[in-house]
Amino acid sequence: MKSMKLDVLDDNPFNDPKYVKNRLKDDGVRIKPHRDIVDEEDYQEMLPGLLSEQAMIEKFIKDNNLDVDVSEISFRV
């Protein structure tokens, strides 16, 4: 019988919310993604969208002179 390794259950660092939070912070993402990040491939796929959305939100906040911290924003990707 072949052994199957399920990343979702085994050594997947994305199962740890603290790891995900630190990883996002290290990559300059201050907004909170709405959905869970499943694995490295999913993260790499989401990262450009997160950074782009964050830049648009920051520009909107600045252009409209709003008193909002971008890190309080949560959205769907």
C-alpha positions as CSV (number, residue, x, y, z in Angstrom):
1,M,0.0,0.0,0.0
2,K,1.3,3.4,-0.9
3,S,1.6,6.0,1.8
4,M,-0.2,9.3,1.1
5,K,0.8,12.6,2.7
6,L,-1.9,15.1,3.1
7,D,-0.4,18.6,3.4
8,V,-3.5,19.9,5.0
9,L,-3.1,17.5,8.0
10,D,0.7,17.2,8.2
11,D,3.6,19.6,8.1
12,N,1.7,22.5,6.4
13,P,2.8,25.7,8.1
14,F,-0.4,27.4,6.7
15,N,-2.4,25.5,9.3
16,D,-0.9,27.8,11.9
17,P,-2.7,31.2,12.0
18,K,0.4,32.8,13.7
19,Y,2.6,31.6,10.8
20,V,0.2,33.0,8.2
21,K,-0.1,36.4,10.1
22,N,3.7,36.7,10.3
23,R,4.2,35.6,6.6
24,L,1.7,38.3,5.5
25,K,3.4,40.9,7.6
26,D,6.9,39.9,6.3
27,D,5.6,40.4,2.7
28,G,4.1,43.8,3.5
29,V,0.4,42.8,3.6
30,R,-1.4,44.7,6.3
31,I,-5.0,43.9,5.2
32,K,-6.7,40.7,6.4
33,P,-7.7,38.2,3.7
34,H,-11.3,37.1,4.0
35,R,-10.6,33.4,3.3
36,D,-8.1,31.0,4.6
37,I,-4.8,30.4,2.8
38,V,-4.4,26.7,2.2
39,D,-0.8,26.2,1.2
40,E,2.3,27.9,-0.3
41,E,0.9,27.7,-3.9
42,D,-2.4,29.3,-2.7
43,Y,-0.4,32.0,-0.9
44,Q,1.7,32.8,-3.9
45,E,-1.4,33.0,-6.0
46,M,-3.2,35.4,-3.5
47,L,-0.2,37.6,-2.7
48,P,-0.3,39.9,-5.8
49,G,-4.1,40.4,-5.4
50,L,-3.7,41.2,-1.7
51,L,-0.9,43.8,-2.3
52,S,-2.9,45.3,-5.2
53,E,-6.1,45.6,-3.2
54,Q,-4.1,47.1,-0.3
55,A,-2.6,49.7,-2.5
56,M,-6.0,50.7,-3.9
57,I,-7.5,50.9,-0.4
58,E,-4.5,53.0,0.9
59,K,-4.9,55.4,-2.1
60,F,-8.7,55.7,-1.5
61,I,-8.1,56.4,2.2
62,K,-5.4,59.0,1.4
63,D,-7.4,60.6,-1.5
64,N,-10.5,61.0,0.7
65,N,-8.6,62.1,3.8
66,L,-10.1,59.3,5.9
67,D,-9.0,58.4,9.4
68,V,-8.9,54.6,8.8
69,D,-6.1,52.2,9.5
70,V,-5.7,49.9,6.4
71,S,-4.9,47.0,8.7
72,E,-8.5,47.0,9.9
73,I,-9.8,46.2,6.4
74,S,-11.0,42.7,5.6
75,F,-12.1,41.8,2.1
76,R,-12.7,38.9,-0.3
77,V,-10.0,38.0,-2.8
